[in-house]
Amino acid sequence: MIHTSRVNPSVPPDTTDGRRFRGWARPGPVPPGGVEPSEGETLDYIAGHFRIFQLARGHRFSTDDVLTAWYGTQCAPRVDRAADLGSGIGSVAMIVAWRLPGARMVTVEAQPVSIGLARKSVAYNGLADRYRLLEGDLRDSALFEAEPPFDLVTGSPPYFPEGTASKAAHPQAVPARVEMRGTVVDYAATAARILAPGGIFAFVFPFAQLERAEDALRASALVALRRRDVVFKEGERPMLSLFAAARIADLPAAFGAGGSWQPVVEPPLTIRTASGMIHAEYATIRMNFGFPPGELWAE
């Protein structure tokens, strides 16, 4: 079953000082903090010592989000500026900011409650000097008019057209699942418009909807350079696909219309083994974005 509920990866509480967890040392700088969760909010680790504010019963960050951030930062050749589309509470952008400490971040989000939580996370993690949050619809071209182009654009689009999937219980979580403000086509179009020459658009979409994702890229003159499918349990079919795409105009003719290029399809990424333990590769990926490796074997 696909992780459309987008729930938090399950992690037990940390040790009292937050610097170690079951023998694993938490990497990266310790943020200034100084911001407390309000009633109905939680403050959770997301990357190293960075934390994120979330509603206890609303939209919470997911495996989809962390993999999008990880894949984008793996695939982009260099990043001075990064943008995250439909940023929600800021989970993808927060991990990108942690992994790329020299990059300036710009996010766009339409829901006031989500961008309010993101602002608290930015303050808690001491990112105000290199982080700009735009409130609005990602389809509005005016939002980025004053912005220089971006070396990396990330997105975790909603997966389902309205009326084709059950809505989340909390209204804040609905747009993360259902196409209320744009589709993967709109994410691709915005990315193509704001990318710097040679920049990368990294996004996630259901494996069962590969054709929709490919059509969206084609409609905006983008081409997938790499793709990695995600298997949630060993032996099952892939549920998600991660894409790293670029503008055709920035590439040799072979990548364009009529060219022979096919995306490099990497071996599937497996989240859990058949026994239910964290797969060894996924454990190393989790550590790669400053998250505990998880249970690799039974106690």
SULLIN-V287490 format. One record per run of one state. SS is the DSSP state (helix for helix, strand for strand, loop for the rest). FROM is the first residue (numbers start at 1). TO is the last residue. If there is no record, write none. Layout:
BEGIN
ss=<SS & SS>
from=<FROM & FROM>
to=<TO & TO>
END
This chain:
BEGIN
ss=<loop & strand & loop & strand & loop & strand & loop & strand & loop & helix & loop & strand & loop & helix & loop & strand & loop & helix & loop & helix & strand & loop & helix & loop & strand & loop & strand & loop & helix & loop & strand & loop & helix & strand & helix & loop & strand & loop & strand & helix & loop & helix & loop & strand & loop & strand & loop & helix & loop>
from=<1 & 20 & 22 & 24 & 26 & 41 & 48 & 50 & 56 & 63 & 76 & 81 & 86 & 91 & 100 & 104 & 110 & 112 & 125 & 128 & 131 & 136 & 141 & 145 & 150 & 156 & 160 & 161 & 171 & 175 & 178 & 179 & 184 & 195 & 207 & 220 & 222 & 234 & 240 & 248 & 251 & 253 & 256 & 264 & 273 & 278 & 279 & 280 & 289>
to=<19 & 21 & 23 & 25 & 40 & 47 & 49 & 55 & 62 & 75 & 80 & 85 & 90 & 99 & 103 & 109 & 111 & 124 & 127 & 130 & 135 & 140 & 144 & 149 & 155 & 159 & 160 & 170 & 174 & 177 & 178 & 183 & 194 & 206 & 219 & 221 & 233 & 239 & 247 & 250 & 252 & 255 & 263 & 272 & 277 & 278 & 279 & 288 & 299>
END
